[in-house]
Amino acid sequence: MHIQAWLMIMLSSLPLWSQQEIDQQNEPYMKLVLENNPTLRAARESYQLSLLEAGTGNTPPNPEVEFGYLFGNPSELGNRIDFSVNQQIDFPTTYIHRSRARKIRNSKAELEYILARQEVLLLARQLMIERIYLNNQQGLLEERLSQANLIHTDFQQKVAAGEESQLALNQSSLHLVSLESEFEQVLLKIMNSRLSIRELTGGTEQDFPGATLPPTTAIIRDSIVSAYRQSPDLLLYQQELELKREEQSVMVGQNLPRISAGYYSETILDLKFKGFQIGFSVPLWENSNTIKSAKSEVIYAEADVLRFTLQLEKEVAQILNQLDNLDLRIQNLESALNTGNTLELLALSLDNGEISLTEYFYTSDFHFRNQLLLLEYRKERLLLEAALLKVYL
């Protein structure tokens, strides 16, 4: 299957997927990856090399030219001159199957490039999602740290004035240090993420300041399952099976008589003999086991297609189930957070003496942790979604 034909199949299913609209916001980043990614550059060269390799081996062997000059003894016999040109060819059907095998190898090379491109673009999207998630996590922690610093400063003043105990100040200090440690860990992850993106883009820096996690996409199960039945992964296994079948036919052809034909001349004194010669090989033992081996490879390839098909269906079903589960968790957590106490309300209650510092720390931390959890759920959902929709890249 050619790249253009495969793209037409995939594009026919795109209405179910709004990820194109999402990626328009990051089009410069994705374009940068496509142009500069070292893995894709190597894949393009490998694709061209595979096309060249696939085009070899389907021609007859080189013709043989022989010349002989024999001295006569006694000399009265004269000298003898022999000249011949001979060409050997396989059974004609062999070249038909070799030509078909070459087309399949070309198709496989295209599919391998598509798969390499999909993997790079998927990684690019995953790194983008991870980076935006870390930026948002950093924003939540900065907000939390700002409130913790205000409370810590307030309690330092109250302790100095004798209005609060040293124990309360120690609790505040411990809480502040814990948040600062988390913040430093997030900054480290952002630094590592920056290095990963730089590697992916071939050394170019790329950031996503102020970006929020993109909205999730409604997945239509039947459309996804249908798309994966025509996915490059599965097509590659099917093409391998077709290739093994054609190679088996080539082996059968090579086990048929080879034909040889040529021109021959012989000259002795004034006598000249010219004419054509034709012959064929007798297939006895040269390829005795190759056909059996080729049949075994076809049987193995058939089993491999079935194995991969079932594995692919299982993986797609598992991801779809995980997406449903994450959607439910996100919905429940969003509802709980919308009805719960906000951090600002809790800080006001603490300042008015309505709740103790311990109550504030417990309740506000519980609220904050659930905010982080909701952010993580959304990130996991987007990463799974990206992996599932890789088939459209």
Residue, then its C-alpha position, 0 to 999 in steps of 0.5 A: m500500500h502506498i503512503q498516499a493511499w494509506l493517508m486517504i484511508m486515514l483522512s476519511s475517519l478524521p471527523l471523529w478526532s479534534q486533535q488536528e485542531i488542538d495541534q494547530q496551536n502547536e503547529p510550529y513545534m510539530k513542524l520543527v520536529l518533522e524537519n529536524n528530528p534526527t530519528l526521522r532523518a535517519a528513517r528517511e535515508s533508510y527508506q530510500l536505501s530500502l527502495l534501492e535494495a528492493g529494486t535489485g535481484n530481479t534480472p537474469p545473471n550476466p551473460e557469459v562470453e568465452f573465447g578459445y584459441l587452440f594450437g594444432n599439432p601437427s601444425e598442418l591441422g591449423n589452429r582452432i578458434d572457439f567463440s561463444v555467448n551464453q545467457q541463462i535465465d530462470f523459469p519465466t514465472t520466477y521473474i513475475h513473482r520477484s517483481r511482485a516481491r519487489k513491490i511488496r518490499n517497497s510497500k513495507a519500506e513505506l510502512e516502516y517510514i510511516l511507523a517511524r514518523q508516527e512514533v516520533l510525532l507521538l513522542a513529540r505530543q507526549l513530551m508536549i503534554e508532559r511539559i504543559y502538565l509540569n508547567n501547570q503543576q508548577g503554577l499550582l505549587e507557586e500559588r500554594l507556596s505563596q499562601a504558605n509563606l503568607i501564613h508562615t510570616d503571619f505566625q512569626q508575627k503572632v509568635a513574637a507577639g505572644e498570640e501563638s505558640q512556637l509549636a504552631l510556627n514549627q508546623s508552619s515551617l515544616h509545611l513550607v519546607s515540604l512544599e519548597s521540596e516539591f517545587e524543586q522536584v518539579l523544576l528538576k522535571i521541567m529541566n529534564s523535559r526541556l532536554s528531552i524536547r531539545e533532543l527531539t527537535g534536533g537541538t532547538e529549544q521549545d517551550f509552552p508558556g502559559a499553555t493549559l492542557p488541551p481538552t480531551t477528545a470524545i472517542i468513537r469505539d467503532s471508528i477507532v477499531s476500524a482504523y486499527r484494522q487498517s493501521p500501518d502496524l497491522l498492514l506491515y505484518q500482512q505485507e510480510l505474509e504476502l512477501k513470504r508467499e511471493e518468496q515461496s513462489v520464487m523458490v518454486g520457480q527456481n526449482l523448475p528447469r533453468i533455460s540457457a541459450g546462446y551463440y557458438s562458433e568454431t573455426i579450423l583452417d577454412l572451415k567455419f561452424k556457426g550456430f545457436q545452442i539451447g539447454f536447460s538445467v535438471p532440478l535434482w538436489e540444488n534447491s531440495n529443501t528451500i521450498k519446504s523452508a519457504k512453506s514453513e516461513v509462510i505458515y509462521a507469518e500467517a500465525d504471526v499476523l493472527r497473533f499481532t491482530l489479537q494483541l492489537e485488538k486487546e491493547v486497543a480495548q484496554i486503552l479504551n477501557q482505561l479512558d472510560n475509567l479516567d473520564l469517570r474519575i475526572q468527572n467525580l473529582e471535578s464535582a467534588l472540588n467544585t463543592g469543596n472549600t477553596l484555599e482562599l476560604l480556608a485561609l480566611s477562616l484560619d485568619n478569623g480564628e474559625i479553624s485551627l492551624t492543624e485543621y487548615f493544614y489538613t483541609s487545605d492540603f487535602h484540597f491541594r492534593n486533589q487539585l494535583l490529582l485532577l491535573e494528573y488524571r487529565k494528563e494521563r487521559l491525554l497521554l492515553e488518548a495520544a497513544l490511541l490516536k497515533v494511528y492517524l498521525 
